[in-house]
Amino acid sequence: MNKKIGNLFKGDKVIWMVFFFLCMISIVEVFSASSGLTYKSQNYVGPIAYHTFTIFLGVLAAIVTLNVPCRYFKLLTPFLLLLSGLMLLIVMLGGGESTNDASRWIRLGPFTIQPSEIAKGTIVLMVAQILAAMQRENGADRKAFKYIMWFTIPACMAIGVENLSTAALLFGVVFLMMFIGLVPMRQLGKLFAVIAFMGIFAISMVMIVGHDRSEEEGQQLTKTELIEKNKKKSKLEKMLHRADTWKARILKFGKPKPTPKEYDLDKDAQVAHANIAIVSSGITGKGPGKSTERDFLAQAFSDFIFAIVIEELGIIGATAVVFLYIILLYRCARIASRCENNFPAFLAMGLGLLLVIQATFNMMVAVGLAPVTGQPLPLISKGGTSTIINCVYIGAILSVSRSAKVKKDVQEVKKLRS
């Protein structure tokens, strides 16, 4: 029996333990943070049952993925590129489903799929293949940079129209993968300069095109007046319809931090209640399920779940969550260092960076070190597509760990025989 269970959960045991703890924390904290959903639906079991079922599907997806030899992942790349490209195109053309002023999902019957989640893993997979195929004695061939940009820039532009933070996250991961893959520093330096220029240009455009929502709130425009105002917007303003949201977040983050008495709990509800949750936590927290701010945070189960984790588990629990992600990245680095072939090594590092950098952004937002970005906490926040696909990433890392471990064992046997 134990042997059968061991064969099922193959791969790096430490990553399995990290995965298990993150899933358990997710079930407990999402159950606690979903009080608003349960109140609205008057179904106290439905939200957590759905989330638990999603995690169960994710674990099954991870097990299936880890049993696929990593060399076969290359065969999936063309199909994934075509699929993610078509889905992103559908969203760009207005065929997506809108939530919170953002069209990021495609509905397929009772299910919704977030194309950007599929595109992120696909780009990491493609970059790993290019870097592996174009490695030379002194590092990556200069042409590798050009090929990587051919795929990355269009993908980031398509994602960025509706989800700028995800596009920035993906580009950052690709940049780090190129650094690890020994792409010439001169090319990376030029890219960094271009990114800095484009960042300044993009922020300038957002500040020009975007409207200050506080002004509209002060004018108290009627629904009819708002519709007429939207009709008068230029084509550029309609294309950058998320500019209002981006401008509001930049302005809010750039303002001096108000004192507790100066907080407007209507306009700054998310940030204010996240801060209250963190301040009231203490060393050990209030205990699982005993959060009070979950009833006031609109995205307590998603974007701001780390604030609920701090409130309920305290500084000790929050530190433990941070260390779980650090251990995950460390194990990915160890697995990559054991790989004989370049492709699985780059793939493991790319997927590890993708998960950990996203987690870092989410935690920085929750504690007020970064503007609100809408990035969920991987493997902990409530989600559908994102949860299952993040589990697939874990499965892919475990698949790489299996092949790396086998090769290490073969080397040790050869040494013993010699």
C-alpha positions in Angstrom: 0.0 0.0 0.0 2.8 2.4 1.0 4.6 1.5 -2.2 1.6 2.3 -4.3 1.2 5.7 -2.6 4.9 6.4 -3.1 4.6 5.6 -6.8 1.7 8.0 -7.1 3.5 11.0 -5.4 6.7 10.7 -7.3 9.3 13.5 -7.7 10.9 15.8 -5.2 9.5 15.1 -1.7 10.2 18.6 -0.4 8.2 20.2 -3.2 5.4 17.8 -2.4 5.4 18.9 1.2 5.4 22.6 0.3 2.6 21.9 -2.2 0.6 20.1 0.5 1.0 22.8 3.1 0.1 25.6 0.7 -3.1 23.7 -0.3 -4.1 23.1 3.3 -3.5 26.8 4.2 -5.6 27.6 1.1 -8.6 25.5 2.1 -8.6 26.9 5.7 -8.0 30.6 4.8 -10.3 30.7 1.8 -13.1 29.1 3.9 -12.5 31.9 6.5 -12.2 34.7 3.9 -15.3 33.7 1.9 -17.7 34.9 4.5 -19.0 37.6 2.2 -19.7 35.0 -0.6 -21.5 32.7 1.8 -23.6 35.5 3.2 -24.7 36.7 -0.3 -25.5 33.2 -1.5 -26.9 31.9 1.8 -24.9 28.8 1.1 -22.2 28.2 3.7 -20.8 25.1 2.2 -20.9 26.0 -1.6 -17.9 28.4 -1.9 -15.5 26.2 0.1 -16.8 23.0 -1.5 -16.1 24.5 -4.9 -12.7 25.7 -3.9 -11.8 22.3 -2.4 -13.0 20.5 -5.5 -10.8 22.9 -7.6 -7.8 22.1 -5.5 -8.6 18.4 -5.8 -8.7 18.8 -9.6 -5.4 20.7 -9.4 -3.7 17.9 -7.5 -5.0 15.3 -10.0 -3.6 17.6 -12.8 -0.3 17.8 -11.0 -0.1 14.0 -10.7 -0.9 13.5 -14.4 1.7 16.2 -15.4 4.5 14.8 -13.2 4.0 11.4 -14.9 4.7 12.9 -18.4 8.4 12.9 -19.1 9.6 16.5 -19.4 11.0 15.9 -22.9 7.4 15.5 -24.2 6.5 19.0 -23.0 8.3 20.3 -26.1 5.7 18.6 -28.3 2.9 20.5 -26.6 4.4 24.0 -27.2 3.1 24.6 -30.8 -0.5 23.6 -29.7 -0.3 25.7 -26.5 1.0 28.7 -28.5 -1.8 28.5 -30.9 -4.4 28.0 -28.2 -3.3 30.8 -25.9 -2.9 33.1 -29.0 -6.4 32.5 -30.2 -7.9 32.9 -26.6 -6.0 36.2 -26.1 -7.2 37.4 -29.4 -10.8 36.6 -28.5 -10.4 38.6 -25.3 -8.8 41.6 -27.1 -11.6 41.7 -29.7 -14.2 41.9 -26.9 -15.3 38.3 -26.7 -14.3 37.9 -23.1 -16.4 38.0 -20.0 -16.0 41.2 -18.0 -15.6 41.3 -14.2 -14.6 44.4 -12.2 -14.1 46.5 -15.3 -11.7 44.0 -16.8 -12.3 41.4 -19.6 -10.0 38.6 -18.7 -12.1 35.5 -19.0 -13.6 33.3 -21.6 -16.8 31.4 -20.7 -17.1 27.8 -21.9 -20.5 26.6 -20.7 -20.4 26.6 -16.8 -16.6 27.1 -16.8 -14.5 30.3 -17.2 -10.9 30.2 -18.5 -8.3 32.9 -18.0 -6.2 32.9 -21.2 -3.4 34.9 -19.6 -2.7 32.0 -17.2 -2.2 29.6 -20.1 -0.1 32.1 -22.0 2.3 32.6 -19.0 3.2 29.0 -18.8 3.4 28.7 -22.6 5.9 31.6 -22.9 8.0 30.1 -20.1 8.0 26.8 -21.9 9.0 28.4 -25.2 11.8 30.5 -23.6 13.2 27.4 -21.9 13.3 25.6 -25.3 15.0 28.5 -27.1 17.6 29.0 -24.4 18.3 25.3 -24.3 18.6 24.9 -28.1 20.9 27.9 -28.5 23.4 27.4 -25.7 27.0 27.7 -26.8 30.3 27.3 -24.9 30.3 30.9 -23.7 26.5 31.2 -23.1 23.5 31.7 -25.2 23.8 32.6 -28.9 23.0 36.2 -29.6 20.1 35.2 -31.9 18.3 33.6 -28.9 17.4 37.1 -27.6 15.8 38.0 -30.9 13.7 34.8 -31.0 12.6 35.1 -27.4 11.4 38.7 -28.0 9.4 37.6 -31.1 7.2 35.5 -28.8 7.3 37.4 -25.6 6.5 41.0 -26.7 3.3 40.1 -28.6 2.1 37.9 -25.7 2.8 40.6 -23.1 1.1 43.3 -25.3 -2.0 41.1 -25.7 -2.1 40.3 -22.0 -1.3 43.9 -20.9 -4.4 45.4 -22.6 -6.6 43.9 -19.8 -4.0 42.8 -17.2 -1.0 45.0 -17.1 0.4 43.6 -13.9 0.4 40.0 -15.3 2.2 41.2 -18.5 4.8 43.0 -16.4 5.2 39.8 -14.2 5.7 37.6 -17.3 8.2 40.0 -18.8 10.2 40.1 -15.6 10.3 36.3 -15.4 11.5 36.1 -19.0 14.2 38.7 -18.3 15.4 36.6 -15.3 15.4 33.4 -17.4 17.5 35.1 -20.1 19.9 36.3 -17.3 20.2 32.7 -16.0 20.5 31.4 -19.5 23.6 33.6 -20.1 22.1 35.8 -22.8 24.8 38.5 -23.5 24.7 41.2 -20.9 24.9 43.9 -23.6 21.6 42.8 -25.0 20.0 42.6 -21.5 21.4 46.0 -20.7 19.8 47.5 -23.9 16.5 45.7 -23.1 16.6 47.2 -19.6 17.1 50.7 -21.0 14.2 50.2 -23.4 11.9 48.8 -20.6 12.7 51.9 -18.5 11.9 54.2 -21.3 8.7 52.4 -22.2 7.7 52.3 -18.5 8.1 56.1 -18.3 6.2 56.5 -21.6 3.4 54.1 -20.5 2.9 55.9 -17.1 2.8 59.2 -18.9 0.1 57.9 -21.3 -1.9 56.5 -18.5 -1.8 59.9 -16.6 -2.8 61.7 -19.8 -5.5 59.3 -21.1 -6.9 58.1 -17.7 -9.5 60.1 -15.9 -9.4 60.9 -12.2 -12.4 58.9 -10.8 -12.4 61.1 -7.7 -13.5 64.0 -9.9 -16.3 62.0 -11.4 -17.4 61.0 -7.9 -17.4 64.6 -6.9 -19.6 65.6 -9.9 -22.0 62.8 -9.0 -22.8 62.1 -12.7 -25.9 60.1 -13.5 -25.8 56.8 -15.4 -27.0 58.5 -18.6 -24.4 61.2 -18.3 -21.6 58.6 -17.8 -22.8 56.7 -20.9 -22.7 59.9 -23.0 -19.3 60.7 -21.6 -18.0 57.3 -22.6 -19.4 57.8 -26.2 -17.3 60.9 -26.5 -14.1 59.1 -25.7 -11.5 58.9 -28.4 -10.4 55.6 -30.0 -7.2 55.7 -27.9 -9.2 56.2 -24.7 -11.5 53.3 -25.6 -8.5 51.0 -26.4 -6.9 52.0 -23.1 -10.2 51.7 -21.1 -8.2 50.3 -18.1 -6.2 53.6 -17.9 -8.7 55.0 -15.4 -8.0 52.1 -13.0 -4.2 52.2 -13.6 -4.2 56.0 -13.0 -6.2 55.7 -9.8 -3.8 53.0 -8.5 -0.7 55.1 -9.3 -2.2 58.2 -7.7 -3.3 56.3 -4.6 0.1 54.6 -4.2 2.0 57.9 -4.7 0.1 59.8 -2.0 1.6 60.0 1.5 0.3 57.3 3.7 -2.6 58.7 5.8 -2.9 58.2 9.5 -5.6 55.8 10.7 -8.0 58.7 11.4 -7.5 60.1 7.8 -8.5 56.9 6.0 -11.7 57.0 4.0 -13.2 53.6 4.5 -15.3 54.1 1.3 -12.6 55.1 -1.2 -9.7 53.3 0.5 -11.6 50.3 1.8 -9.3 47.5 0.6 -6.0 49.1 1.7 -7.5 50.4 5.0 -9.0 47.1 6.1 -5.9 45.2 5.0 -3.8 47.5 7.2 -6.3 47.0 10.1 -6.1 43.2 9.7 -2.3 43.3 9.8 -2.0 45.7 12.7 -4.5 43.7 14.8 -2.8 40.3 14.2 0.0 40.2 16.8 2.6 37.5 17.0 0.4 34.5 16.9 -2.8 36.0 15.3 -6.4 35.7 16.2 -6.6 32.1 15.1 -8.0 30.3 12.0 -11.5 31.4 11.1 -11.5 34.4 13.6 -10.8 37.2 11.2 -12.9 40.3 11.5 -11.7 42.3 8.5 -12.7 39.5 6.0 -16.2 40.9 6.1 -15.0 44.3 4.9 -12.4 43.3 2.3 -14.0 42.8 -1.2 -11.2 40.5 -2.3 -10.3 38.9 1.0 -10.3 35.4 -0.6 -8.1 36.5 -3.6 -6.0 39.6 -3.9 -5.8 40.4 -0.2 -5.8 36.9 1.3 -2.3 37.4 2.7 -3.7 40.1 4.9 -6.2 37.6 6.3 -3.4 35.0 6.7 -1.5 37.6 8.8 -4.6 38.5 10.8 -5.4 34.9 11.7 -2.0 33.2 11.8 0.0 36.2 13.0 3.6 37.1 12.2 4.7 33.5 12.8 2.1 32.1 10.3 2.9 34.8 7.7 6.6 34.1 8.0 6.0 30.4 7.5 4.0 31.1 4.3 6.9 33.3 3.0 9.4 30.5 3.8 7.3 27.9 1.9 7.7 30.0 -1.3 11.4 30.5 -0.6 11.9 26.7 -0.1 10.0 26.2 -3.4 12.3 28.4 -5.3 15.4 26.9 -3.6 14.3 23.4 -4.5 13.7 24.5 -8.1 17.3 25.8 -8.2 18.6 22.5 -6.8 16.6 20.5 -9.3 17.9 22.7 -12.1 21.5 22.2 -10.9 21.1 18.4 -11.1 19.8 18.4 -14.7 22.2 17.2 -17.4 20.1 18.8 -20.1 19.4 22.5 -20.4 15.7 22.4 -21.2 14.4 20.9 -18.0 16.7 23.1 -16.0 15.5 26.3 -17.6 11.9 25.0 -17.4 12.1 24.3 -13.6 13.7 27.7 -12.9 11.2 29.5 -15.1 8.1 28.0 -13.5 9.6 28.4 -10.0 10.3 32.1 -10.7 6.8 32.5 -12.1 5.1 31.2 -9.0 7.4 32.9 -6.4 7.5 36.4 -8.1 3.7 36.4 -8.3 3.5 35.5 -4.7 6.0 38.3 -3.8 3.9 40.8 -5.6 0.7 39.7 -3.9 2.3 39.9 -0.4 3.8 43.3 -1.2 0.4 44.6 -2.1 -1.2 43.2 1.0 1.3 45.0 3.3 1.3 48.2 1.3 4.7 48.0 -0.4 3.3 48.0 -3.9 0.2 49.4 -5.6 -2.9 47.2 -6.0 -2.2 44.9 -8.9 -4.9 42.2 -8.8 -2.5 39.3 -8.6 -3.7 36.3 -6.6 -1.5 34.4 -4.2 -0.5 31.3 -6.1 -1.8 28.0 -4.6 -3.5 29.9 -1.7 -6.0 32.4 -3.2 -9.4 31.2 -4.4 -9.4 30.6 -8.1 -10.5 28.4 -10.9 -8.2 28.4 -13.9 -5.3 29.9 -12.0 -5.4 27.3 -9.2 -5.5 24.3 -11.6 -2.8 25.8 -13.9 -0.5 26.6 -10.9 -0.9 23.0 -9.9 0.1 21.9 -13.4 3.3 24.1 -13.0 4.1 22.2 -9.8 3.5 18.9 -11.7 5.9 20.0 -14.4 8.6 20.9 -11.8 8.1 17.5 -10.2 8.4 15.8 -13.6 11.8 17.6 -14.1 12.8 16.5 -10.6 12.1 12.9 -11.5 14.3 12.9 -14.6 17.0 14.8 -12.8 17.0 12.4 -9.9 17.2 9.4 -12.2 20.2 10.9 -14.0 21.9 11.6 -10.6 21.3 8.1 -9.5 22.7 6.7 -12.7 25.8 8.8 -12.3 26.3 7.6 -8.7 26.0 4.0 -9.9 28.6 4.5 -12.6 31.0 6.1 -10.1 30.6 3.1 -7.8 31.2 0.6 -10.6 34.3 2.5 -11.7 
